[in-house]
Amino acid sequence: MRKLLAGIALSTVLAQGALAANVGVSMALFDDNFLTVLRNGMLDYARTLPDVTLQIEDAQNDVGKQLNQIQNFIAGGVDAIVVNPVDTDATVAMTQAAQQANIPLVFVNRQPANLNDLPENQAFVASDEKESGTLETREVCRLLTEAGKDKDGANILVLMGELSNQAARQRTEDIHEVIATPECSFMKIVEEQTGNWSRTQGTDLMTNWLSAGITFDALVSNNDEMAIGAIQALKAAGVDMKDVVVAGIDATQDALAAMEAGDLDVTVFQDAAGQGKGALDTALSLAKGEQVSREVFIPFQLVTPANVAEFQKAN
């Protein structure tokens, strides 16, 4: 299993004495800004706990690799497992493997497909995705209405995350549900494509849309990374950022910088470090045999230029 190098040890022994809990963590991908904050949130919190060892692995967006990591955690006798799933539809096998070994399992950030069937010693820690895209799209609707776009209609571009992730599907559904409301029905989706959470793909898709002559009033993205990529393409094409509304989700540091620069109009704070801490807390509670809620939600919060300063050090 590939370990994280370059300064952050994945097999981090956080205590000199006997260990009370050894927790295996499988992250879908290290090369992701939001998930890096989440991972570091777990590490930082673990360093405050004298009797905890973390072993964190990079699944490199490979479902098979992630399943192997979980099997290795089980073989190594960990006390609990935390998983940020590569594919939320592949979580049944993970649940079964951990259940058979009687090892507590916590899914973090990405909702498992089998959420309603999780056994008592398994849980899900994240933010409620029904809030994320709803907060985002309602604010886009408000800004467009404020600009008078509700009179003649507004064209919308949608950038979706990886469709194997429940978060991408739910955030996109949120967009459609808001647009279906009477006050936002003037918004019309003219293009909707997946950028797989990637800044580079966000750039490429926006470049293609601009080259095709597609006109639009707002871009609603499932995350900040794709929105930032789209902004880069827009600026490279000489588009005045005051002429379009751009929205994302996560409130990463890069997104907040883009907002301060006047390029990003809307984002939604998802407490990555809070999710990391919550996942580890839940895993440790389950390892002690304590009862926990099946779902532990960390609230989303709308971020705009008016309150961006409040979130500068949050993620």
N, C-alpha and C positions, 0 to 999 in steps of 0.2 A: 504494500500500500504506500502510495506516495505521501510523504510528509511535507508540511510547510517548512521552507527554509527561509533564508534572508531575514533573520532577526526575530521571527516569532516561532518558537518551538511548538510543534503540534503535540508531541508527547511531553506535556509540561507538568513536572512534578511540583506541586505547590506546597508540599509539607515535607519535613525531614523525618517525622515519626511515622507511626503506623497510619495507613490511609483508611479513612472511614468510608470513602466512596471513590470508586474509579469509574468515570463516565466516558463512554465512547461517543464521539460526535461525527456524523457524516454530513458534510455540506455539499449541496448540489454543485457549487462552483466557487472557487476562490476568486476568480477574475470577474468580480461583480461588485461595484461600489457599495450597494446597499447591503449585500450579504457579508461584505467585509466588515462593515460597521456592526452587524449582528454578531458575527463571529468574535470580533474584538470585545463586544459587550459581554459575551460569555467568559472570555479569557480574563477581562478586567475584574469581573465580579468574582470569578473563581479565585483570583489572587487574594481576595479579602477573606477567603474561607480556608482555615488552617489545615483541614483534613480532606481536601478534595484534589483529585488528579484528573486532568482532562487529556484525552487523546483525540485530536481533531484530524479528520481525513478529507481530502478533496476528491469528490466523485467525478470531477471534470465533465459534468453534464452527461454522464454515462450511467444508465439504469443498471446494467450488469455489474459495473464496477461498484456501484453503491450497494447492491445486494451482497456482493462479496465482502465489502467492508463490514456490513452488519453481521454476516456470518463469522468474520474474524473477531469482531468484538465479542460475540457470544462464545466463541472458542477460547478467547482470552479471559473469560470470566468477569467481564465488567459488571458493575452493580446496576447500571442504567445506561440507556442509549438515547441520544437525541438525534433526530434526522430532519434535515431540510431536504425534502424529496426532489429528485430530478424530475420525476413524472408522478403527478398526484394520482394517476390511475394505476400506478404500480405499487401502491402502499399495502394492498392486501397481503402480498407475499412477505413484506417486512413485518407486518403485524403478526402473521402466523409464525414466522421464525422466532420472534421475540417471545411470543406467548408459549410456544413449545418449550423454550428454555427458561420460562418463568422469570424473564428479565423485563423490568419496566421500560416502556418506550414512550418518548414524547416527540411528536411531530411539531416542527416550528415553522412559522411564516406561511407555508403552503398547505392548504387544507387537504387532508387525505380523502380519497374517494370513499373510503369506508368509515368515515367519521362516526356515523350513527351506530356502527357495529363494533366500535373499539371495546376491548375488554376492560375490566376495572382498573388494571394497572397500566393503562395507556391513556394519553391525553393529547390535546392539540392547543398550542399557544401561538397566538397571532393577533392580528387586528381584523375586525369584521369588514370583509371586502364589500359588503353591501353599502357601507358608508363611503368608501374611498372614491369610486367613480361617481357616486351621487353628489358628494360635496364638490368634486372637481367640475362636473358638468353643469350643476346648478350655478356655480360661479361664472362659468363661461357664458351661460344663458343670460345671467344678470349683466355682464359686461357688454354683450352684444345688444341687449335691449337698451342699455344706457347709451350705446352708440347709435341707436335708431335703426338697427338691423332687423328688428321685429316687424317693421312695416313692409319691407320688400322681400324678406327671407334671407337666410344666411346659409352658405355652403360650409360643410364641416368635413374635415379629414380625420380619420381615426387610425391611430397606430396601436396595434394589439401586441401583447406579449406572447410568449410561447403558448400555443393553444393546448399543450399537454398540461398546463398549469391551471388549476381552478381559479387562481387570482386573475389571470388574464381573461378567462371566460366571464367571471363575475363582474369585473370592472367594465368590460364591454357591454354586458347586459345592463349594467347601471346606466351607461351612456344612453342606450336605446330607451330605457324606461323614463329617464328624465325628458328626452326629446318627445316622448309620447304624451307628456303632460300638456294641458292647454296653453300654459304660459310660455312653454319652450317649443311648441310645435312648429314655429317658424324656422327652426333649425333642420337642415336637410343634409344627410350624410351622402357625399358624392364619391368618396373613396374610403375603403376600410381594408387594411392589409396588415399582416403580422411583420413586426420588426424584431421578434424574438428577444425583447428586452435590450437590444444592442444599440449603442450609440452609432456605430458604423452603419448598421442597417437602417437606422433612422435617417441618416444622411443620404444613403443611397435611394431610399424610397422617396424622400422629398425631392431629391434631384430629378428623379424620374417623373414625378408628378409635375414639377415645374417645366420640364422639357416637353411634356405632353400638352402643356398649355392649360392645365386645370386651374381654375380660379376658385379661391376659397376665402372664407372670413376667419376661420378658426381651425386650429389643430388640437385635437384632444388625444393625448397619449396615455397608454396604460402605465407608463413610468417616466421618470425624469430623464433617464439615459437616452431613450429614443427621442424625447422632446429636444434635448440638447443637440443631438445629431441633426435633427430637422432644422433647428435654429442655425446651425453651422452652414447647412445647405442654403437656407434662405438668405443669410448674410453674404455668402459667396456669390449669390445671384443678384445681389444689390437690392433685395427687398427691404423696404423700410419697416422695421419691426413694430412701428406704431400703427401700421395698417392691418396687422393681423393679431389675433389672440392665440397664444400658445399656452397649453396647460399640460402638466404632468402630475406624477404621484411619487412620493417618498420624501421630498424635502432634503435631498442629499446636499452636501456642501457645495458641489458644483452647480446644483440647481439654484441654491440660494444666491450664489455669486451671479448667475445668469439673471436672476430676478432683480438684484441690485443694479445690474447693468442695464436694466430696462428691456431685456430680451424675453424673459419668461414672465407671464402674467399670473399664472395660477400653479400652485402645487399643493399637495396634501401631505402633511407630516405623518409618516409612519415610524413609530418609535422602534428603530432597529435594535438599539442597545437594550431597550426595555424588553423587547421580545426575547433577546438572548438571555438576559437575566431571568425573565419569567420562565423560560424553558428549562434553565438549569435548576431554578428553585423547585419547579414541578417535578423534575426528574429525581432530585434529591429527596423530596417528600415521598414520592412513590417508592424509592429505594428503602426508605425507613418503614414502609408498610402503611403510610398514612393515606387517607382518602383525599382526593382532589377532584375538582370539577373537570368534566370531560373537555370543556372548552374554556380557555382562559383568554379573554380579549383585552388588548391594549388599545385604547381609543385612537382613532384618526383625528387630525385637526387641520382645518383649512388654513393655508398660508397664502397671503397676498402681500403686495408691496407695503400695505399699511401696517402689517405686524411681523414682517420678515425678520426684524432685528431680534425678536423674542426667540427665534429658532436657530440663531447663528451657531450655537454650541451644542445643539440638541442631538444632531447626528454626526 
